[in-house]
Amino acid sequence: MLVKKLKYRVYNKQNNWWYDYYEDDEKNHLKKNMETTLLEEGEITSASDAEILKVSSLADGVNFIEIEDEETGHSSGVFRI
């Protein structure tokens, strides 16, 4: 069984204007925006069974939850509004 350590981050941006996402790469734009705050980060370990990530720091506005394999640099995420 392949076990990997993964890093997760939870970002929030309270003000959301249509022109904030007038770019092809919404994820990177949100993370680089001056008004975006990092609410939570930590590590989880992957395994063969699914694991539920319990995020305790969602806020009003746009939340982005990202999981990254720091070894390969691959990342994936989901927006929660």
C-alpha positions as CSV (number, residue, x, y, z in Angstrom):
1,M,0.0,0.0,0.0
2,L,1.4,3.4,-1.0
3,V,1.1,6.0,1.7
4,K,1.7,9.6,1.0
5,K,1.7,12.7,3.2
6,L,-0.5,15.4,1.7
7,K,-0.7,19.1,2.6
8,Y,-4.1,20.8,2.8
9,R,-4.9,24.5,2.8
10,V,-8.1,26.4,3.2
11,Y,-8.3,29.9,1.7
12,N,-11.1,32.5,2.0
13,K,-11.9,35.7,0.2
14,Q,-14.9,37.6,1.6
15,N,-15.5,40.0,-1.2
16,N,-16.3,38.4,-4.6
17,W,-16.7,40.5,-7.7
18,W,-17.2,39.2,-11.1
19,Y,-13.9,40.7,-12.4
20,D,-11.9,38.9,-9.7
21,Y,-12.3,35.6,-11.7
22,Y,-11.9,37.0,-15.2
23,E,-8.9,34.8,-15.7
24,D,-8.3,31.2,-16.9
25,D,-6.8,30.0,-13.7
26,E,-9.2,30.9,-10.9
27,K,-7.4,28.9,-8.3
28,N,-4.1,30.7,-8.6
29,H,-5.8,34.1,-8.9
30,L,-7.7,33.5,-5.6
31,K,-4.5,32.4,-3.8
32,K,-2.5,35.4,-4.9
33,N,-5.2,38.0,-4.2
34,M,-4.3,40.5,-1.5
35,E,-7.7,40.1,0.1
36,T,-7.4,36.3,0.4
37,T,-6.6,34.9,3.8
38,L,-5.2,31.4,4.7
39,L,-7.7,30.1,7.3
40,E,-6.2,26.7,8.0
41,E,-3.5,24.3,6.8
42,G,-2.2,20.9,7.9
43,E,-1.2,17.5,6.8
44,I,-3.1,14.3,6.1
45,T,-1.9,10.9,5.2
46,S,-3.4,9.1,2.2
47,A,-4.2,5.4,2.3
48,S,-6.2,2.9,0.3
49,D,-9.4,3.8,2.2
50,A,-11.1,7.2,1.7
51,E,-10.5,9.8,4.3
52,I,-12.8,12.6,5.1
53,L,-11.1,16.0,5.6
54,K,-12.7,17.8,8.4
55,V,-12.3,21.6,7.8
56,S,-13.2,23.7,10.8
57,S,-12.5,27.2,9.4
58,L,-14.9,28.0,6.6
59,A,-16.0,31.6,6.5
60,D,-18.5,33.8,4.5
61,G,-17.5,34.5,0.9
62,V,-15.5,32.2,-1.4
63,N,-13.6,29.3,0.3
64,F,-11.1,27.3,-1.6
65,I,-9.9,23.9,-0.2
66,E,-6.7,22.6,-1.8
67,I,-4.8,19.4,-1.3
68,E,-1.2,19.1,-2.5
69,D,1.3,16.3,-2.9
70,E,4.4,18.2,-2.0
71,E,6.6,15.4,-3.4
72,T,5.2,15.7,-6.9
73,G,3.8,19.2,-6.8
74,H,0.4,18.0,-8.0
75,S,-2.6,19.7,-6.4
76,S,-6.3,19.7,-6.6
77,G,-9.0,21.8,-5.0
78,V,-12.6,22.7,-4.8
79,F,-14.4,26.0,-4.3
80,R,-17.1,26.3,-1.7
81,I,-19.3,29.4,-1.7
